[in-house]
C-alpha cells in the first residue's frame, strides 16, 4: 500500500512540475506573438559645432520599434525603440578631417501618436586615432505612431550640437 501511495505522489508531483515548467515558455511565446514590430531607415544630417571646428554630417538612422503591452498590470502600452546610426560621416569645415558617428541606443517610451526622442552619440575621427572628441552630436527624432497597433509610421531626424 505504501509503495502505491508513494508512486501516486511521485506521478502527481511530476505532473505538477511539468505543468509549471512549461507555463513560462507558453506565456513567453504568446507574448512574443502579440508584439508588433516596425522598422524604418531614414536620412539624418546636421552640423556639430565644436571648439576646434564645425563638422557637417549626414547618413542614415535605423529605428526599430516593438509594441509592449502589459495585460497583467494594465499599464499603458509602450514602445521599445532601438536607434542605430548607419554610415553617418562628415568632414571638418576647417581642417578637412573626416569624421564618423556610430552607435546604437535603446529606450522605452509610452506609446503616443507623436514623440520627440533625443540621443547623444560620440563623434570619432576616421582612421587609426579613434579617440572621441570632447563633444557629442545630438540626434533628434520626431516619431509618429499608429496608437491602435503601435506601429511606427513615420520619422524625421536631424543632428545638432547639444545645448551646454
RAHUFEN-V896503 format. One line per field, one symbol per residue. ss: DSSP state (H for helix, E for strand, L for the rest). phi: phi as a letter, one per 20 degrees, with the letter a starting at -180 (. if undefined). A space follows every 50 residues. Layout:
ss=???
phi=???
//
This chain:
ss=LHHHHHHHHHHHHHHHHHHHHHHHHHHHHHHHHLLLEEEEEEEEEEEEEL LLLEEEEEEEEEEEEEEEEELLLLEEEEEEEEEEEEEEEEEELLLLLEEE EEEEEEEEEELLLEEEEEEEEEEEELLLLLLEEEEEEEEEEEEEELLLLL LEEEEEEEEEELLL
phi=.ffffffffffffffffffffefffffffffffeeddcbcdcfbbrcedd feaececbrccdddccfcdcffdmfffccedddceclecacffedmfecb ccqccccdcffcfcbddccecfdcffofedffffcddeedcdddcefecm ffdbbcbbdbffff
//
